[in-house]
């Protein structure tokens, strides 16, 4: 208590005003509060990771790493927990979503960035952004009621399966890919656009010969993040995929993904089954970490090139 | 020849007019940017546009290859002819016009692709696909732009890895590869180092035997060095359209200008 007193004395003896104790404590407190926010966010990720690892690592003992990673059958009643059909399902659904969604999203971004009038842009852009805010259960419901019957008609089955899930996911990833692609196109230096037009290139030539190549890495980034979204999406997929953990048998055949299988099984799983579900969570973790690393590597490449 | 209003003085001209501009007014939406422009740009010469910032030099330059068409809400009155043909006439394709009237910008703006692909860009737009033919065009264009020696062994390197001055010469080569009649240069030297400026100026002297060059510059020494004729632009009051005050032989403009405002500008009394 004697120290602050001393400071006050020193302050009065010199002409400069010293920082008051209240200011000092407020500044220090604010700094620590923000630090705490950051630490909590990181801690949440760390905690989930540690927890998932702790519960899931036993898959190496039972059912055993080879049976888990290399198994071709997922059946809780038979006690078989091979994840290959689920990986296969995830890949099929994600690939389908990208094939349908990425061109749609990139086309939308090109339209917004290069073609649309400001008025048109002010209508389309909020609409695309709104798409990102629609809850996934609504997408799933929409798919169930609107898309599934069409797919059933086309493929001759019930309509639950890869195609329906892909269509729904394609729409869901459009906002992610479109927004980021538009950013990438927007960050192409305007001089390059002008140079292309001044060389006698048409709008179309400017877009596909100059702008899309120049924004290539940003567009790949956008697509990877869209892919991450498709891999992680659960609710909408569960509602339309048919949820049969089997290998891809055609666009109309039921399928299950890593995420959908966790949801379907988690309410009743015990013992090895439960461990296997945590094992699936670890796989998901690794996939998304891999995607994030890929995006970071690409953007480093991009800054190096520029 | 009919007497001209404004500044074009026909007695200053010898040889065929490449561009003929009559009574040109230009608007950005409601803003009246240029008024009453009359000028004849002589073939195979260098014409300099000088004047204070914001006096419409670049705007006028961009009327000549219809780059202003890309800005929504712009409008033009009057006529501009290239070799006697109205470039704003019905049915004229601005894309085709821009292949004949090339443009160099203030900031070097090579595409983010290899040196070779930069120069081959225009010919490829024209549909030239054969490798040998492209190789030859690329080499010739780079030689004409005085860049060949520096880049002939690094053709696959990115255009953006070159220095600023080299990038600008790469842009010139890119334009020359499509064999334009006219080269519009919008302050081509204001963003590059002095050695490169020298190279670009030498280049202009070499090129003018085959290409008509129009250069916008803020540097009056440069205008005096490189140009055969000079046009002085001025916006007298804020909010009013800019005018072409005087146009004539460069030597005359810089030694005995007819208009007091030209003299004031050249002697550094304003701008």
Interface residues (C-beta under 8 A of the other chain):
Chain A: X117 X189 X191 X192 X194 X195 X196 X197 X198 X199 X200 X201 X202 X205 X209 X210 X213 X214 X305 X306
Chain B: X65 X67 X70 X72 X95 X96 X97 X98 X99 X102 X103 X105 X107 X109 X110 X111 X112 X113 X121 X122 X124 X125 X158 X160 X171 X174 X175 X178
